[in-house]
């Protein structure tokens, strides 16, 4: 009597489709300053990491710091712009100038 061998096929992993959308960075903006017309932003890459002072044009974990304002900063990467607010729950009326 012949015995048939049972073969169970395992599902192959499917690669996630590539996305053109970048995930917003999880940076934390701790403060901004403007000393003698040289603005800087105190940013940490994550809540757990130490913060560092960055200037316009510098790279923050692959994102370019494009603008520093008294109420936030703008960063860009691959034609995507991300605004990071210093006062996330403010309407901007009481922001120092």
C-alpha positions in Angstrom: 0.0 0.0 0.0 1.4 3.4 -1.0 1.5 6.2 1.5 0.8 9.7 0.2 3.1 12.4 1.6 1.2 15.5 2.8 2.9 18.8 2.0 1.7 21.9 3.7 2.6 25.1 2.0 3.7 28.0 4.3 2.4 31.4 3.3 5.1 33.7 1.9 5.6 37.0 3.6 4.3 39.9 1.5 6.4 43.0 1.3 4.6 46.2 2.4 4.0 48.5 -0.5 6.4 51.4 -0.8 4.9 54.7 0.4 5.8 58.1 -0.9 4.6 59.6 2.3 7.2 60.2 5.0 6.2 59.6 8.6 6.3 62.8 10.7 9.3 62.8 12.9 8.9 62.5 16.7 11.1 65.4 17.5 10.5 67.5 20.6 11.1 71.2 20.4 12.2 72.5 23.8 12.8 76.1 22.9 14.1 78.7 20.5 16.5 81.6 20.8 17.7 84.5 18.7 21.0 85.9 19.9 22.5 88.7 17.7 20.3 87.7 14.8 21.4 84.0 15.0 18.3 81.9 15.7 18.7 78.4 17.1 16.3 75.7 18.2 16.7 73.3 21.1 15.5 69.9 19.7 15.6 66.3 20.9 15.1 63.5 18.4 12.9 61.6 20.8 11.6 62.2 24.3 14.3 59.9 25.7 17.3 61.6 24.0 19.2 64.6 25.1 18.4 67.9 23.3 20.8 69.9 21.2 20.9 73.4 19.7 20.4 73.4 15.9 20.7 76.3 13.4 19.0 76.8 10.1 20.4 74.5 7.4 21.6 71.8 9.9 20.4 68.2 9.7 18.3 66.8 12.5 18.2 63.0 12.1 18.0 63.4 8.2 15.6 66.3 8.3 16.8 69.8 7.3 16.0 72.7 9.7 14.6 75.3 7.3 13.1 78.0 9.6 13.2 79.0 13.3 10.4 81.1 14.7 9.6 82.2 18.2 6.7 79.8 18.3 8.2 76.9 16.3 10.3 75.5 13.5 10.0 74.0 10.0 11.9 71.0 8.9 12.0 69.3 5.4 13.0 66.0 3.9 12.4 64.8 0.3 9.9 67.6 -0.5 7.9 67.0 2.7 7.7 69.9 5.2 7.0 69.3 8.9 6.1 72.2 11.3 7.0 71.7 15.0 5.3 74.0 17.4 6.8 75.2 20.7 3.3 75.8 22.0 1.2 73.0 20.5 -2.1 74.0 22.2 -1.8 77.8 21.6 -3.6 79.9 19.0 -0.5 82.1 18.9 -2.0 85.2 20.5 0.2 85.0 23.6 3.4 83.9 21.9 6.5 85.9 22.8 7.9 88.0 19.9 
